[in-house]
């Protein structure tokens, strides 16, 4: 029998291999990433599940699938350098429009944000359909209502957004230097330009009220983004 890797010896329990097999089986069979607390339900109280996960992560580090922690949860994912092998098996997904991508980015960085604030940042009107598409993907959610005339709805990102884009937390979004390096920002930015610090904390801000406090339909009082004849005014 081959000697055990050094990281396996970190756990003194005689049945560590069996515990690793249990964690491995649970993660493999799960249809979505699992939290440490969900895995801990299968062990005795006080079990160091985090140590088991980190040990298993080390064992899978050089394999075709890696154990990754995303949005505070754990799951097996194809190794980045082998993803090209699965291109033919990938499910074709509808590409988001430029307007939807811009809107998603604004919500991610500026949340909680209203539709009017999104339009102010983009410089063009945003149709209700664009917001609806992002809500359907599950990447954004309705947070609350701004304490302002019209009681506009505020939007924020979801855990599904973090999972899809591979971020453990919203603060992992690329910063100013990274966006410049990727060519997504002009190198000649105006003086004083700065990037917001994204924050997806679930607690409502001082200027937000809960959605359930209002009897009117969601989005009431907001322009729906369409002209009277039904044509969108949004600039794609």
JOWO-V848453 format. One line per field, one symbol per residue. ss: DSSP state (~ for helix, > for strand, _ for the rest). phi: phi as a letter, one per 30 degrees, with the letter a starting at -180 (. if undefined). psi: psi as a letter, one per 40 degrees, with the letter a starting at -180 (. if undefined). Layout:
# JOWO-V848453
ss: ???
phi: ???
psi: ???
This chain:
# JOWO-V848453
ss: _____~~~~~_____~~~~~~~~~~~~~~____>_~~~~~________~~~~~~~~~~~_____>>>>>>__>>>>>>_~~~~~~~~~~________~~~~~~~~~~~~~__>>~~~~~~~~_____~~~~~~~~~~__>>>>>>>______>>>>>_~~~~~~~____~~~___~~~~~~__________________________>>_~~~____________>_____>____
phi: .dddedddddcdddcddddddddddddddddaecdedddddcbdejdddddddddddddceccdbcdbcbhibcadbeeedcdddcddcdddcddddddddddddddddcedbcddddddddibdcdddddddddddidbbdcabddaeihddcbbdcddddddcicdbdddedceddddddicbddcddeidbcdcdbcedddddcccddddcddddidicddibdddjddcdcd
psi: hiiiidddedhehdfdddddddddddddeieiiiidddddeeiihehgdddddddddddedeadiihihhfeiiihihhdeedddeddeihhihhiiddddddddddddeihiiddddddddeiihiddddddddddeeiihdahhgihefiiiiiiiddddddefhdideeiiaddddddeeeihdgiihehiiihihfhdhiideiiideehdiiheieiheeiideehieih.
